[in-house]
Amino acid sequence: MKKSRETTLNLSTDYQQLVTDLKSRIVGARLSSARHVNRELVTLYWDIGRGIVEKQKELNWGESVVEMVAADLRDAFPDMSGFSPRNVWDMKRLYEAYTSPDFLSQVVKETSRKSQRPILRQPVAELSQPSNRAQAVAKFEPTEEIVFLRQLVAEIPWGHNLLILNKLTATAARLWYLRATASFGWSRNVLLNQIKAGAYERAVTEKKTHNFDLALPEHFAEQAEEMLKSSYNLEFLGLHHAVRERELEDRLISRLQAFLLELGYGFCFVGRQHRLVLGKKEYFIDLLFYHRFLKSLVAFELKLGPFEPEFAGKMDFYLNLLNDTERAPGDQPSIGIILCAEKDDVEVEYALRTKANPIGVAAYTLQSKLPGEFKGRLPTAKQLADLVRLEMEGGK
């Protein structure tokens, strides 16, 4: 009787595992199917916009053709949504925006700077084969850049495309958000948050300080560099007074969702004050995350004051412990990010030069705007740093 019960239990366990595996497979298939449908739909919208624009140029048609096309498509396909006059206008507008001379020159600039075409997370299958790609160029587009853009636009949902088109006007910013959304799989809310937080400006126009190019293989260093921001906006914490590091940590944990949005897509929270043990001593990492796409542990240390060189040594030590004790098989090297109130880029460069582990240093802002009564009365962070440096030099 006992053996029969054990056999039944084993069969039940095996059955449950089978069902779990099948559910996972079904979810994966549904996601893959949804991505394929999205690519086909957005590619169709691109081609509709292209067709209207080309015929307008060729036959000198007026703008009223857009309304006529929308009406005829709705009549021909009454069961399909998406052919409203507004949406067809958006198809035309998107094609014109992304095939304009300014936008195409930006694509050429980006690709020549990186020496290779940006890699998409899920390339479109029908354009990945050389023969199909040649046919696509001959049938649809006159330049390689436009073929690439048609592929890139189809990697993200139509609503994401419209969000980028409606919220941004600068060609470089539009291209950056297109590539970032395709690479990291941002949801529409995450994309909106990244735009409002100025992710492009901080990622591209502000200098990032790290040693990734020295501590990581070239391809992984580029991915890690994209993950890191030069500064982080923590205004959502609502801090208007001096706080201790632990209170800052408490606030971040209480507003974890907002903090994750600020970090960017792909971060998964592991824990706070994450315990590491070496011999008889314990050490604690302020915040530990795992990045799904980098496949790497990412440790954050919070510092209320300016960057100090010893912070880099401490982080390097933590990363050694993480790699030896918690890095899973197949994971990339762990990455450290030091968040401090301000940093001197030259000092950071010297502090990181000899560190074997990848470490980035970023500043954070707690309040983007001063209350009206303080405007112009308080020194900037740079003025304070210059004053401290003069005082130190004068005391020597």
C-alpha positions as CSV (number, residue, x, y, z in Angstrom):
1,M,0.0,0.0,0.0
2,K,2.9,2.4,0.9
3,K,4.6,1.7,-2.4
4,S,1.4,2.4,-4.3
5,R,1.0,5.8,-2.5
6,E,4.6,6.7,-3.4
7,T,4.1,5.7,-7.0
8,T,0.9,7.8,-7.2
9,L,2.8,10.8,-5.6
10,N,5.6,10.5,-8.1
11,L,3.2,10.3,-11.0
12,S,1.4,13.3,-9.6
13,T,4.6,15.3,-9.3
14,D,5.7,14.3,-12.8
15,Y,2.3,15.3,-14.1
16,Q,2.4,18.7,-12.4
17,Q,5.9,19.3,-13.8
18,L,4.6,18.3,-17.3
19,V,1.7,20.8,-17.0
20,T,4.1,23.5,-15.8
21,D,6.4,22.9,-18.7
22,L,3.5,23.0,-21.2
23,K,2.2,26.2,-19.7
24,S,5.6,27.8,-20.1
25,R,5.8,26.6,-23.7
26,I,2.3,28.0,-24.5
27,V,3.1,31.4,-22.9
28,G,6.3,31.5,-25.0
29,A,4.4,30.6,-28.2
30,R,1.8,33.2,-27.5
31,L,4.4,35.9,-26.9
32,S,6.3,34.8,-30.1
33,S,3.0,34.9,-32.0
34,A,2.1,38.3,-30.6
35,R,5.5,39.7,-31.6
36,H,5.2,38.3,-35.1
37,V,1.7,39.8,-35.5
38,N,3.0,43.1,-34.3
39,R,5.8,43.1,-36.7
40,E,3.5,42.3,-39.6
41,L,1.0,45.0,-38.6
42,V,3.6,47.8,-38.2
43,T,5.3,46.8,-41.4
44,L,1.9,47.0,-43.1
45,Y,1.3,50.5,-41.7
46,W,4.8,51.6,-42.9
47,D,4.0,50.3,-46.4
48,I,0.6,52.1,-46.4
49,G,2.3,55.3,-45.5
50,R,5.0,54.7,-48.1
51,G,2.5,54.0,-50.8
52,I,0.6,57.3,-50.1
53,V,3.7,59.4,-50.0
54,E,5.2,57.9,-53.2
55,K,2.0,58.3,-55.2
56,Q,1.6,61.9,-53.9
57,K,5.0,62.7,-55.2
58,E,4.6,60.8,-58.5
59,L,1.1,62.0,-59.4
60,N,0.9,65.3,-57.5
61,W,-2.1,64.1,-55.4
62,G,-3.3,66.4,-52.7
63,E,-3.8,65.6,-49.0
64,S,-7.4,64.5,-49.5
65,V,-6.1,61.2,-50.8
66,V,-5.4,60.2,-47.1
67,E,-9.1,60.4,-46.2
68,M,-10.1,58.6,-49.4
69,V,-7.6,55.7,-48.7
70,A,-8.9,55.4,-45.1
71,A,-12.5,55.2,-46.3
72,D,-11.8,52.7,-49.0
73,L,-9.8,50.4,-46.7
74,R,-12.5,50.5,-44.0
75,D,-15.1,49.5,-46.7
76,A,-12.9,46.7,-48.0
77,F,-11.9,45.4,-44.6
78,P,-14.8,46.2,-42.2
79,D,-13.6,43.6,-39.6
80,M,-10.1,45.2,-39.3
81,S,-9.5,48.1,-37.0
82,G,-6.7,50.7,-37.5
83,F,-7.9,52.3,-40.8
84,S,-9.4,55.4,-39.2
85,P,-8.5,58.7,-41.0
86,R,-6.3,59.7,-38.0
87,N,-4.4,56.4,-38.0
88,V,-3.8,56.5,-41.7
89,W,-2.5,60.1,-41.3
90,D,-0.2,58.7,-38.6
91,M,1.1,56.0,-41.1
92,K,2.0,58.7,-43.6
93,R,3.5,61.0,-40.9
94,L,5.7,58.2,-39.5
95,Y,7.0,57.2,-42.9
96,E,7.8,60.8,-43.8
97,A,9.5,61.4,-40.4
98,Y,11.7,58.4,-40.6
99,T,12.7,58.8,-44.3
100,S,13.5,62.5,-44.1
101,P,17.0,63.5,-45.1
102,D,17.8,64.6,-41.5
103,F,16.7,61.3,-40.0
104,L,18.6,59.2,-42.6
105,S,21.7,61.2,-42.1
106,Q,21.4,60.5,-38.3
107,V,21.2,56.8,-39.1
108,V,24.3,57.0,-41.2
109,K,26.1,58.9,-38.4
110,E,25.1,56.4,-35.8
111,T,26.1,53.3,-37.8
112,S,29.4,54.8,-39.0
113,R,30.3,55.7,-35.4
114,K,29.6,52.2,-34.1
115,S,31.3,50.7,-37.2
116,Q,28.4,48.2,-37.5
117,R,24.6,48.3,-37.7
118,P,22.8,48.4,-34.3
119,I,21.8,44.9,-33.3
120,L,18.1,44.3,-32.5
121,R,17.0,41.9,-29.8
122,Q,14.6,40.1,-32.2
123,P,15.4,40.7,-35.8
124,V,12.7,40.4,-38.4
125,A,13.0,36.9,-39.9
126,E,11.9,37.8,-43.4
127,L,14.6,40.5,-43.7
128,S,17.4,38.4,-42.0
129,Q,18.0,36.2,-45.1
130,P,20.2,37.8,-47.8
131,S,17.9,36.8,-50.6
132,N,14.8,38.2,-48.9
133,R,16.6,41.3,-47.9
134,A,17.7,41.9,-51.5
135,Q,14.1,41.5,-52.6
136,A,12.9,43.9,-49.9
137,V,15.3,46.5,-51.1
138,A,14.3,46.1,-54.7
139,K,10.6,45.9,-54.0
140,F,10.1,48.5,-51.2
141,E,13.0,50.8,-50.5
142,P,15.8,52.6,-52.3
143,T,18.4,52.7,-49.6
144,E,19.9,50.3,-47.0
145,E,19.2,52.8,-44.2
146,I,15.5,52.8,-45.0
147,V,15.4,49.0,-45.0
148,F,17.0,49.1,-41.6
149,L,14.5,51.7,-40.3
150,R,11.6,49.7,-41.6
151,Q,12.9,46.8,-39.6
152,L,13.6,48.8,-36.5
153,V,10.1,50.4,-36.4
154,A,8.5,47.0,-36.7
155,E,10.3,45.8,-33.6
156,I,8.1,47.8,-31.3
157,P,4.3,48.1,-31.1
158,W,2.4,50.8,-33.0
159,G,1.4,52.7,-29.8
160,H,5.1,52.9,-28.9
161,N,5.9,54.3,-32.3
162,L,3.3,57.0,-32.0
163,L,4.4,57.9,-28.5
164,I,8.0,58.5,-29.8
165,L,6.6,60.4,-32.8
166,N,4.3,62.6,-30.7
167,K,6.6,63.3,-27.7
168,L,9.9,63.9,-29.5
169,T,11.0,66.1,-32.3
170,A,14.8,65.8,-32.3
171,T,15.9,63.1,-34.8
172,A,18.8,61.8,-32.6
173,A,16.4,61.4,-29.6
174,R,13.8,59.6,-31.7
175,L,16.4,57.2,-33.1
176,W,17.8,56.6,-29.6
177,Y,14.4,55.8,-28.1
178,L,13.5,53.5,-31.0
179,R,16.7,51.5,-30.6
180,A,16.4,51.4,-26.8
181,T,12.8,50.3,-26.8
182,A,13.6,47.5,-29.3
183,S,16.7,46.4,-27.4
184,F,15.2,46.4,-23.8
185,G,11.5,45.7,-24.5
186,W,10.2,48.7,-22.7
187,S,6.5,48.8,-22.0
188,R,4.7,51.9,-23.1
189,N,4.6,53.3,-19.5
190,V,8.3,52.6,-19.1
191,L,9.0,54.4,-22.4
192,L,6.9,57.4,-21.4
193,N,8.7,57.5,-18.0
194,Q,12.1,57.3,-19.7
195,I,11.2,60.2,-22.0
196,K,9.8,62.4,-19.2
197,A,13.0,61.6,-17.1
198,G,15.3,62.7,-20.0
199,A,16.9,59.3,-20.4
200,Y,18.3,60.2,-23.8
201,E,19.9,63.5,-22.5
202,R,21.5,61.7,-19.6
203,A,22.6,58.7,-21.5
204,V,24.1,60.5,-24.5
205,T,24.9,64.2,-23.8
206,E,26.2,63.7,-20.2
207,K,29.5,61.9,-19.6
208,K,29.4,58.5,-18.0
209,T,32.2,57.5,-15.7
210,H,33.1,53.8,-15.4
211,N,35.8,51.3,-16.2
212,F,33.6,48.9,-18.2
213,D,35.9,49.1,-21.3
214,L,38.8,47.9,-19.1
215,A,37.1,45.3,-17.0
216,L,34.7,43.7,-19.5
217,P,34.8,42.1,-23.0
218,E,34.0,44.7,-25.7
219,H,30.4,43.6,-26.5
220,F,29.4,43.2,-22.9
221,A,31.0,46.5,-22.0
222,E,28.8,48.3,-24.6
223,Q,25.7,46.7,-23.1
224,A,26.7,47.6,-19.6
225,E,27.4,51.2,-20.7
226,E,23.9,51.5,-22.1
227,M,22.5,50.2,-18.8
228,L,24.4,52.8,-16.8
229,K,23.1,56.4,-16.6
230,S,25.4,59.4,-15.9
231,S,22.9,60.6,-13.2
232,Y,19.7,59.4,-11.6
233,N,16.7,61.5,-10.8
234,L,15.4,60.7,-7.3
235,E,13.0,63.6,-7.1
236,F,10.1,61.1,-6.6
237,L,11.4,60.5,-3.1
238,G,10.1,63.9,-2.0
239,L,13.2,64.7,0.1
240,H,13.6,68.4,0.9
241,H,16.0,68.1,3.9
242,A,19.3,66.3,4.8
243,V,18.9,62.6,5.4
244,R,21.1,59.7,6.5
245,E,22.1,57.0,4.0
246,R,19.8,54.5,5.7
247,E,16.8,56.9,5.3
248,L,17.6,57.4,1.7
249,E,17.7,53.6,1.3
250,D,14.4,53.3,3.2
251,R,12.8,55.8,0.9
252,L,14.1,54.0,-2.2
253,I,12.6,50.7,-1.0
254,S,9.3,52.3,-0.2
255,R,9.1,53.7,-3.7
256,L,10.7,50.7,-5.3
257,Q,8.5,50.8,-8.4
258,A,9.4,54.4,-9.2
259,F,13.1,53.6,-8.6
260,L,13.0,50.6,-11.0
261,L,11.4,52.8,-13.6
262,E,14.3,55.3,-13.2
263,L,16.9,52.6,-13.4
264,G,15.5,51.4,-16.7
265,Y,14.0,48.2,-18.1
266,G,15.5,44.8,-17.1
267,F,16.3,45.4,-13.4
268,C,14.9,42.8,-11.0
269,F,15.2,43.6,-7.2
270,V,17.1,41.0,-5.2
271,G,17.3,42.7,-1.8
272,R,18.5,45.5,0.4
273,Q,21.4,45.2,2.9
274,H,22.3,42.0,1.0
275,R,24.6,39.9,3.3
276,L,27.9,38.7,2.2
277,V,30.1,36.5,4.4
278,L,33.9,36.1,4.3
279,G,35.4,34.0,7.1
280,K,34.0,35.3,10.3
281,K,33.1,38.7,9.0
282,E,29.8,40.0,7.4
283,Y,29.4,42.7,4.8
284,F,26.3,44.3,3.4
285,I,25.5,45.7,0.0
286,D,23.0,48.5,0.1
287,L,20.8,47.4,-2.8
288,L,21.3,44.3,-5.1
289,F,19.6,43.8,-8.4
290,Y,19.7,41.3,-11.2
291,H,19.6,42.5,-14.8
292,R,17.7,40.1,-17.0
293,F,19.2,41.1,-20.3
294,L,22.8,41.6,-19.1
295,K,22.5,38.4,-17.1
296,S,24.5,40.0,-14.3
297,L,24.1,40.9,-10.7
298,V,24.2,44.7,-10.2
299,A,25.2,46.1,-6.8
300,F,24.3,49.7,-5.7
301,E,26.0,51.6,-3.0
302,L,24.4,54.8,-1.8
303,K,26.6,57.7,-0.7
304,L,25.1,61.0,0.5
305,G,28.3,63.0,0.0
306,P,30.7,63.5,-2.9
307,F,32.6,60.5,-4.4
308,E,35.6,59.4,-2.5
309,P,38.3,57.1,-4.0
310,E,37.9,54.5,-1.2
311,F,34.3,53.9,-2.4
312,A,35.7,52.2,-5.5
313,G,38.0,49.9,-3.4
314,K,35.0,48.8,-1.2
315,M,32.8,48.1,-4.3
316,D,35.6,46.2,-6.0
317,F,35.8,44.0,-2.8
318,Y,32.1,43.4,-2.8
319,L,32.1,42.4,-6.5
320,N,34.8,39.9,-5.8
321,L,32.7,38.3,-3.1
322,L,29.6,38.4,-5.3
323,N,31.4,36.7,-8.2
324,D,32.8,34.0,-6.0
325,T,29.8,33.2,-3.9
326,E,26.6,34.2,-5.8
327,R,27.3,34.4,-9.5
328,A,25.4,31.7,-11.2
329,P,26.8,29.5,-14.0
330,G,26.3,31.3,-17.3
331,D,26.1,34.8,-15.6
332,Q,28.2,37.7,-16.7
333,P,30.6,39.4,-14.2
334,S,28.8,41.3,-11.5
335,I,28.6,45.1,-11.9
336,G,28.9,47.8,-9.3
337,I,27.3,51.2,-9.4
338,I,28.1,53.9,-6.8
339,L,25.4,56.5,-6.4
340,C,26.7,59.7,-4.8
341,A,25.7,63.3,-4.4
342,E,28.4,64.5,-6.8
343,K,31.5,63.3,-8.5
344,D,34.7,64.6,-10.1
345,D,35.2,62.8,-13.3
346,V,39.0,62.9,-13.2
347,E,39.0,61.6,-9.6
348,V,36.7,58.8,-10.6
349,E,38.9,57.9,-13.6
350,Y,42.0,57.6,-11.4
351,A,40.1,55.6,-8.7
352,L,38.8,53.1,-11.2
353,R,41.9,52.7,-13.3
354,T,43.3,49.8,-11.4
355,K,40.1,48.0,-10.4
356,A,39.6,44.6,-12.0
357,N,35.8,44.6,-11.7
358,P,33.3,46.8,-13.7
359,I,32.3,49.8,-11.7
360,G,30.3,52.8,-12.6
361,V,29.9,56.0,-10.7
362,A,26.8,58.2,-11.1
363,A,25.4,61.3,-9.3
364,Y,21.8,61.6,-8.2
365,T,19.5,64.6,-7.9
366,L,16.8,64.8,-5.1
367,Q,15.1,68.0,-6.3
368,S,15.3,69.3,-9.8
369,K,13.9,72.8,-8.9
370,L,14.6,75.0,-5.9
371,P,11.8,76.7,-4.1
372,G,11.3,80.2,-5.4
373,E,12.7,81.9,-2.4
374,F,16.0,80.0,-2.7
375,K,16.6,80.5,-6.4
376,G,19.9,82.3,-7.0
377,R,20.8,82.3,-3.3
378,L,22.3,78.8,-3.0
379,P,25.6,77.8,-4.6
380,T,25.6,75.0,-7.2
381,A,27.2,71.6,-6.6
382,K,30.1,72.7,-8.9
383,Q,30.6,76.0,-7.0
384,L,30.7,74.1,-3.7
385,A,33.2,71.6,-5.1
386,D,35.4,74.4,-6.4
387,L,35.3,76.2,-3.1
388,V,36.3,73.0,-1.2
389,R,39.1,72.4,-3.6
390,L,40.4,76.0,-3.1
391,E,40.2,75.6,0.6
392,M,42.2,72.4,0.5
393,E,44.8,73.9,-1.8
394,G,45.1,76.9,0.5
395,G,45.6,74.8,3.5
396,K,48.6,72.9,2.1
